[in-house]
């Protein structure tokens, strides 16, 4: 699952690399950016879980939360996969009535493939 934000980010930069990234995710389900997502992103910034200067980061987190995504995989250590912010992020999400995703890096995400 990806959002339009992810598509936009994958489509940026070197055109050849962007094409490769977009092909890699072309069959992923697109998650809608709803008003609930926007409201939760606002809350994440309002309660200082994500800096107000980073609305896209707040929106990434809120989209995953509103759509009940189990894992939010990111390389963004500054504002998303940040251990010192994680409890505040989770608290704001739960206060809004959602369950936060597990925020991790690709290296941390180890899937159990023994049940295939």
N, C-alpha and C positions, 0 to 999 in steps of 0.2 A: 504494500500500500504506500502511496506517495501523495503528496499534495501538489498544487500548482506551484507553490514555493520551491519544492524540490525540483520540479520540471524546469523552472526558470533558472535555478542554480546549476543544474546539470547541463543546460543549454548554453551556458556562458563560457567564456574563455576560448581556448584554441578550438577552431571549428571541427577539426578531425577528432579531437578528444571529446568534444561535446557530442558529436554524432555517436561515438562509441558508448558514452554514458547514457544517452537517450535510448539507444537500441537495447541496452542492458535492462532498462526499466519499462520498456514500451508495453509490456503485458501486465504491469502492476495496476491494481485498482486505484482510481483517482478519488481521493478524499475531498469532500466539499469543504470550502471555507465558509462556515455558517456564522450567523450573528452570535451564536453561543461561543464559537471559537474566538471571535473578535472580543467578546466580553471577557472571557477567561484570560486572554492575552493582556487585556487592560488591567485586570486584577493582578496578574503576575508582575506587571510593572508597578502598579499602584502600591503593592505591598513589598516592593523591593526584592522580589525573588529573581527578577530579571531587570537589568538597568533600563530606564526609559529610553535610552539612546539605542536600544536593540529591539525594536518592535517585531522584526522578522523572527528573531530567536524566540521571543515570547509566543508568537503565533505558531511556530513549529511545535512547541511544547503543547500548546492548547489544542491544536488540531489533533495531535496524537491522543490527548486525554479525552476530548469530546467524542472521538470515534472509537474509544476503547481499544486502542492499539496496545498490544502487550509490550513491545519493545520499541524504543526510539533510539535508533542507531545514528551516532554522530561522531565527527572528528572535532566538534566545537567544544574545546575544553574551557574556554573563557566564560561562557554564559549558559551552556546547556549541560555538558558532562562535567560539571564542576562540583566536586565533593562538598565544598563549603557552602554551596547554594542548594544542594539537593534536598535537604530537609525542609527548607523554606518553600521551594518549588512544590514539593509534595503536600505540604500543609495548605498552601493556597488552593491547589487543585482539589484536595479533599473538602475544604471549606465550601467550595463551589458545587459540591455534590458529585464529583467525578473521582475515578480511581486513576492515579498517575501511572504512566507507563514506566517500565524499567528503562532508565536512561543509561546507555552504555556505548562504548566504542566498538567498531567491528571486531577488534581483537578480543574484547571481553565477551562477545556474543559467541558462545560455543553451544551449538545445537546438538542434542542427543539424537544421532541418526541410527541408533541400534534398534529402533522399533520400526524400521522401514519394511 
